[in-house]
Amino acid sequence: MTLGETAKYVRSKNAGPFWMTIDVFCDSREAYDRLKASTVLRADSIAEVYHVDTNAVKRFEVDDLMVIKASLPRPYPQGSRHERDMHSGQQYVQLLDLDI
């Protein structure tokens, strides 16, 4: 089973000119617990997918809402010459096919 099949909704968004946030929403406690226990959403796994330092990834679990959040540095500052996703709205796609 993949992250995209387990989560109800996954999104990424701008968190300022230098950071982006990825939100993983679950619609059942079972799915949420499965994702929390999975290695896919650990800081080191996210860092590997996005090619950033593990220590730069900030991961949060919001148990009441069944949401896992991760914030990490953007590959390029927002609006810079090489930046290709101004609002970081497409960055979550890299996680969807990862096996949990």
N, C-alpha and C positions, 0 to 999 in steps of 0.2 A: 504494500500500500504506500502511496506517495503522500507528501505533504499536501499537495493540491486536492487529493481525494479525501483526506482526513479533516482538513480545516473547512469551515463554512465559507470563510472569506479571507483573503490575503491581500494586503495592499502595501504600497510603499509611498512615501511622500517626503516632501521637502521639510527639513528641520533647520532651516537657516542656510546661509550661503556655503557652509562648510560641512554640514551634516545631513544625513537622511535617516528616516525611521521606517522600519518594517513592522507592520502589525499583523498578527495571525489570530483570527477570531474563530472560536469553536462554538458549536451549538449544542454540545453535550459534554457532561463531565467526563465521560469515558474518552472521548476524542481529546479533550484538553489534557487529561492525565497521561494519555499515550504520547502526546506531543511534548509535554513537560519531561517525560522520562526518556524521550528519544535523544540521540546524539546530534540530530540534524540541526536543532536550534541552540546548541551550545555556542558560547562565544567563539571558541576555536574553530568550530565548523563554519560559522558565518564568516569569520575572518578569512578562512581558506577560500570560500566561494567568491568573496568580494576583494580578495588580495589586499587586505589591510592587516595591521598588527592586532593580534588577539587582545592585547591590553587596551586597544582603542574601542573595542566593541562593548557597549553597555546593554545588558539584557535585563528585562523586567518581566515578572509574572504577576498578572493581576487576577488573582484567584476568583474574586467575586464576579468579575466580568468574563472569565474564561478567555483571557487574552494574553498572548505572549508578545512582547515588544522588544525590538532591538534597535539601538541607535548606533550609527557608525559614520566615520568620515566619508564624504563624497569622494569619488575618484578625482574630480576636478572641481574647483569652486564654481558655484552657480554663475552662469553667464560668462564664464571664461572662454577663451578661444577654442579649447578642445572639449568642452563640456557638451554632451549630446542629449541630455534629458533634463531640461531646465527645472522641472518640478519633481524629479526622481519618481515619477509616476509609473515607470516601466521596470524599475529595478527589482521588484518582487518576483518577476517571472523566473529568474534563475533558481529559485527555491522550489518551485511547484513540482518538479519531477523527481526530487530527491526522495529516496526510500526512507521510511521511518521504521 
